[in-house]
Amino acid sequence: MRDQYLLTLNIPQSLEEAMVDCLLQLESELGFSSSPVNVHHHQNLGLSVAEQVTGRQKRVRFQIDVRAQELPAVLLRLSEAFAGSGIRYWVLPIIEHGVM
């Protein structure tokens, strides 16, 4: 099993401040980053007319380095805090990390 994982979340813009507050409370050793992204999907559920026309939905992407032993608790905390909010996430192993 790997020691570190990268948790990526694509969230609605309306939840950005709540997510920042939640992640700051988790006290991840390596912190997290966020950036605006455009999400493209074939389903038009919940999209505004403008989003349907342009074929993209504005979201905010968060990326968090999480230790393997903390990952289940982090996912549980986020799922409880943001239940039903439509947040999409994925987890990837970190092969290497460092500072240059």
C-alpha positions as CSV (number, residue, x, y, z in Angstrom):
1,M,0.0,0.0,0.0
2,R,1.2,3.5,-0.8
3,D,1.8,6.0,1.9
4,Q,0.4,9.1,0.2
5,Y,-2.6,9.7,-2.0
6,L,-3.9,12.7,-4.0
7,L,-7.5,13.3,-3.4
8,T,-9.1,15.5,-6.1
9,L,-12.5,17.1,-5.7
10,N,-14.5,19.0,-8.3
11,I,-17.1,21.1,-6.4
12,P,-19.8,23.6,-7.3
13,Q,-18.5,27.2,-7.0
14,S,-21.1,27.9,-4.3
15,L,-19.4,25.4,-1.9
16,E,-15.9,26.9,-2.3
17,E,-15.7,28.7,1.1
18,A,-17.4,25.8,3.0
19,M,-14.8,23.4,1.5
20,V,-11.9,25.7,2.4
21,D,-13.2,25.8,5.9
22,C,-13.7,22.1,6.1
23,L,-10.2,21.3,4.7
24,L,-8.5,23.7,7.0
25,Q,-10.0,21.9,9.9
26,L,-8.6,18.6,8.7
27,E,-5.1,19.9,9.3
28,S,-3.5,18.0,6.4
29,E,0.3,18.1,6.8
30,L,0.9,19.0,3.2
31,G,-2.0,21.4,2.8
32,F,-4.2,21.6,-0.3
33,S,-4.6,23.6,-3.5
34,S,-7.6,24.9,-5.4
35,S,-8.2,26.3,-8.9
36,P,-11.1,27.1,-11.2
37,V,-11.9,24.4,-13.8
38,N,-14.4,23.8,-16.5
39,V,-16.2,20.5,-16.3
40,H,-17.6,18.9,-19.5
41,H,-20.2,16.2,-19.3
42,H,-22.7,14.7,-21.7
43,Q,-25.5,15.0,-19.1
44,N,-27.2,18.4,-18.8
45,L,-28.7,17.8,-15.4
46,G,-28.6,20.9,-13.3
47,L,-26.9,23.0,-16.0
48,S,-28.0,26.6,-16.7
49,V,-29.0,27.5,-20.2
50,A,-25.6,29.2,-20.7
51,E,-23.8,26.1,-19.5
52,Q,-25.8,23.9,-21.9
53,V,-25.0,26.2,-24.8
54,T,-21.2,26.4,-24.0
55,G,-20.9,22.7,-23.0
56,R,-19.1,23.5,-19.8
57,Q,-19.8,24.0,-16.2
58,K,-17.6,26.1,-13.9
59,R,-16.4,24.3,-10.9
60,V,-13.6,24.5,-8.3
61,R,-11.0,21.8,-8.1
62,F,-9.3,21.0,-4.8
63,Q,-6.3,18.7,-4.5
64,I,-5.2,17.4,-1.2
65,D,-2.2,15.2,-0.2
66,V,-3.6,12.6,2.3
67,R,-1.7,9.9,4.2
68,A,-3.1,6.4,3.5
69,Q,-4.1,5.9,7.2
70,E,-6.1,9.2,7.1
71,L,-7.9,8.8,3.8
72,P,-10.9,6.8,5.1
73,A,-11.6,9.4,7.8
74,V,-11.1,12.3,5.4
75,L,-13.6,10.8,2.9
76,L,-16.1,10.1,5.6
77,R,-15.9,13.7,7.0
78,L,-16.3,15.2,3.5
79,S,-19.2,12.8,2.7
80,E,-21.0,13.8,5.9
81,A,-20.3,17.5,5.5
82,F,-21.3,17.7,1.8
83,A,-23.9,14.9,1.4
84,G,-26.1,15.3,-1.7
85,S,-24.0,18.2,-3.1
86,G,-22.9,16.5,-6.3
87,I,-19.2,16.7,-5.5
88,R,-17.2,14.3,-7.7
89,Y,-13.9,13.0,-6.4
90,W,-11.1,10.6,-7.2
91,V,-8.1,9.2,-5.4
92,L,-4.7,8.5,-7.0
93,P,-1.5,7.2,-5.4
94,I,1.4,9.6,-5.2
95,I,4.4,7.9,-6.6
96,E,6.9,10.7,-5.6
97,H,6.8,14.1,-4.0
98,G,9.2,16.7,-2.8
99,V,10.4,20.3,-2.9
100,M,12.7,21.7,-5.6
